[in-house]
């Protein structure tokens, strides 16, 4: 095992394991571990992109709010 890997123990529903074992048996993955690593990697890539996109939208909203406040100060003086 590579030095940069850690062992984790997880519990999965039996139906997930049956499907995982099927993928291993048909040579889609060499092992359960590889299938799980691939799944986790794909999930992380997708989630990181999603979270970054959300952060970007929040920043855009903050900038628009700042612009609105500036317009209010300029044109809607009390």
MIDOSE-1310 file (N, C-alpha, C; in nm, 2 decimals, decimal comma, always signed):
residues 78
xxxx	+0,08/-0,12/+0,00/+0,00/+0,00/+0,00/+0,09/+0,12/+0,00; +0,05/+0,23/-0,07/+0,12/+0,35/-0,08/+0,13/+0,42/+0,06; +0,24/+0,49/+0,08/+0,26/+0,57/+0,20/+0,15/+0,68/+0,22; +0,10/+0,73/+0,11/+0,01/+0,85/+0,12/-0,13/+0,81/+0,14
xxxx	-0,16/+0,68/+0,16/-0,29/+0,63/+0,18/-0,32/+0,59/+0,33; -0,44/+0,61/+0,37/-0,48/+0,57/+0,50/-0,60/+0,47/+0,49; -0,60/+0,38/+0,58/-0,71/+0,28/+0,59/-0,83/+0,34/+0,66; -0,95/+0,33/+0,60/-1,07/+0,38/+0,67/-1,17/+0,26/+0,67
xxxx	-1,25/+0,25/+0,77/-1,36/+0,15/+0,77/-1,49/+0,22/+0,75; -1,57/+0,17/+0,66/-1,70/+0,22/+0,63/-1,81/+0,11/+0,64; -1,93/+0,15/+0,66/-2,04/+0,05/+0,65/-2,12/+0,09/+0,53; -2,15/-0,01/+0,45/-2,24/+0,02/+0,33/-2,35/-0,08/+0,33
xxxx	-2,46/-0,03/+0,28/-2,58/-0,13/+0,26/-2,54/-0,25/+0,17; -2,59/-0,36/+0,21/-2,56/-0,48/+0,13/-2,59/-0,47/-0,02; -2,69/-0,40/-0,06/-2,72/-0,38/-0,20/-2,60/-0,30/-0,27; -2,54/-0,21/-0,20/-2,43/-0,14/-0,26/-2,31/-0,23/-0,28
xxxx	-2,29/-0,32/-0,18/-2,18/-0,41/-0,19/-2,20/-0,51/-0,30; -2,32/-0,56/-0,32/-2,36/-0,65/-0,43/-2,33/-0,59/-0,56; -2,37/-0,46/-0,58/-2,34/-0,39/-0,70/-2,19/-0,36/-0,72; -2,13/-0,33/-0,61/-1,98/-0,30/-0,62/-1,91/-0,43/-0,66
xxxx	-1,95/-0,54/-0,60/-1,88/-0,67/-0,63/-1,91/-0,71/-0,78; -2,03/-0,68/-0,83/-2,06/-0,70/-0,97/-1,96/-0,63/-1,06; -1,94/-0,50/-1,03/-1,85/-0,42/-1,11/-1,71/-0,48/-1,11; -1,67/-0,53/-0,99/-1,54/-0,60/-0,98/-1,53/-0,73/-1,06
xxxx	-1,64/-0,81/-1,05/-1,64/-0,93/-1,12/-1,64/-0,91/-1,27; -1,70/-0,81/-1,33/-1,70/-0,79/-1,47/-1,58/-0,71/-1,52; -1,48/-0,69/-1,43/-1,36/-0,62/-1,46/-1,37/-0,47/-1,48; -1,47/-0,41/-1,43/-1,48/-0,27/-1,44/-1,39/-0,20/-1,34
xxxx	-1,36/-0,27/-1,23/-1,26/-0,22/-1,13/-1,18/-0,35/-1,09; -1,06/-0,33/-1,05/-0,98/-0,44/-1,01/-1,01/-0,49/-0,87; -1,07/-0,40/-0,79/-1,10/-0,44/-0,65/-1,21/-0,34/-0,59; -1,27/-0,38/-0,48/-1,36/-0,29/-0,41/-1,29/-0,16/-0,38
xxxx	-1,17/-0,17/-0,32/-1,10/-0,05/-0,28/-1,08/+0,05/-0,39; -1,05/+0,00/-0,51/-1,03/+0,09/-0,63/-1,16/+0,15/-0,67; -1,27/+0,07/-0,66/-1,40/+0,12/-0,70/-1,44/+0,23/-0,60; -1,42/+0,21/-0,47/-1,45/+0,31/-0,37/-1,36/+0,43/-0,39
xxxx	-1,23/+0,42/-0,41/-1,15/+0,53/-0,43/-1,19/+0,62/-0,55; -1,23/+0,55/-0,66/-1,27/+0,62/-0,78/-1,40/+0,70/-0,75; -1,49/+0,63/-0,67/-1,62/+0,70/-0,64/-1,60/+0,82/-0,55; -1,51/+0,81/-0,45/-1,48/+0,92/-0,36/-1,42/+1,03/-0,44
xxxx	-1,32/+1,00/-0,52/-1,25/+1,10/-0,61/-1,35/+1,18/-0,69; -1,44/+1,10/-0,76/-1,54/+1,17/-0,85/-1,63/+1,26/-0,77; -1,67/+1,21/-0,65/-1,76/+1,29/-0,57/-1,69/+1,42/-0,52; -1,57/+1,40/-0,48/-1,49/+1,52/-0,44/-1,48/+1,62/-0,55
xxxx	-1,44/+1,58/-0,67/-1,43/+1,67/-0,78/-1,56/+1,75/-0,80; -1,67/+1,67/-0,81/-1,80/+1,73/-0,83/-1,84/+1,83/-0,72; -1,82/+1,79/-0,60/-1,86/+1,87/-0,48/-1,78/+2,00/-0,47; -1,65/+1,98/-0,50/-1,56/+2,10/-0,49/-1,60/+2,20/-0,60
xxxx	-1,63/+2,16/-0,72/-1,68/+2,25/-0,82/-1,81/+2,31/-0,78; -1,90/+2,24/-0,72/-2,03/+2,29/-0,68/-2,01/+2,40/-0,57; -1,93/+2,37/-0,47/-1,91/+2,46/-0,36/-1,84/+2,59/-0,41; -1,74/+2,57/-0,50/-1,67/+2,69/-0,55/-1,77/+2,78/-0,63
xxxx	-1,85/+2,71/-0,71/-1,95/+2,79/-0,79/-2,05/+2,87/-0,69; -2,09/+2,80/-0,59/-2,18/+2,87/-0,49/-2,10/+2,99/-0,43; -1,98/+2,97/-0,39/-1,90/+3,08/-0,33/-1,88/+3,20/-0,43; -1,86/+3,16/-0,56/-1,85/+3,26/-0,66/-1,98/+3,34/-0,67
xxxx	-2,10/+3,27/-0,67/-2,22/+3,34/-0,68/-2,25/+3,43/-0,56; -2,21/+3,39/-0,44/-2,22/+3,47/-0,32/-2,14/+3,60/-0,33; -2,02/+3,58/-0,38/-1,93/+3,70/-0,40/-1,99/+3,80/-0,49; -2,05/+3,74/-0,60/-2,11/+3,83/-0,70/-2,23/+3,91/-0,64
xxxx	-2,31/+3,84/-0,56/-2,42/+3,90/-0,49/-2,37/+4,01/-0,39; -2,26/+3,98/-0,32/-2,21/+4,08/-0,23/-2,16/+4,21/-0,31; -2,10/+4,18/-0,42/-2,06/+4,30/-0,50/-2,18/+4,38/-0,56; -2,28/+4,31/-0,60/-2,40/+4,38/-0,65/-2,47/+4,46/-0,53
xxxx	-2,47/+4,40/-0,42/-2,53/+4,47/-0,30/-2,45/+4,60/-0,27; -2,32/+4,59/-0,28/-2,23/+4,70/-0,26/-2,26/+4,81/-0,36; -2,28/+4,77/-0,49/-2,31/+4,86/-0,59/-2,45/+4,93/-0,56; -2,55/+4,85/-0,52/-2,68/+4,91/-0,49/-2,66/+5,01/-0,37
xxxx	-2,59/+4,98/-0,28/-2,57/+5,08/-0,16/-2,50/+5,21/-0,21; -2,41/+5,19/-0,31/-2,34/+5,31/-0,36/-2,44/+5,40/-0,44; -2,53/+5,33/-0,52/-2,63/+5,40/-0,59/-2,73/+5,47/-0,50; -2,77/+5,40/-0,39/-2,86/+5,46/-0,29/-2,79/+5,59/-0,23
xxxx	-2,67/+5,58/-0,20/-2,60/+5,70/-0,14/-2,59/+5,81/-0,24; -2,57/+5,78/-0,37/-2,56/+5,89/-0,47/-2,69/+5,95/-0,50; -2,79/+5,87/-0,52/-2,92/+5,92/-0,58/-3,03/+5,93/-0,49; -3,03/+5,86/-0,37/-3,14/+5,86/-0,28/-3,10/+5,92/-0,15
xx	-3,04/+6,04/-0,15/-2,99/+6,11/-0,03/-3,12/+6,15/+0,05; -3,11/+6,12/+0,18/-3,22/+6,16/+0,27/-3,24/+6,31/+0,29
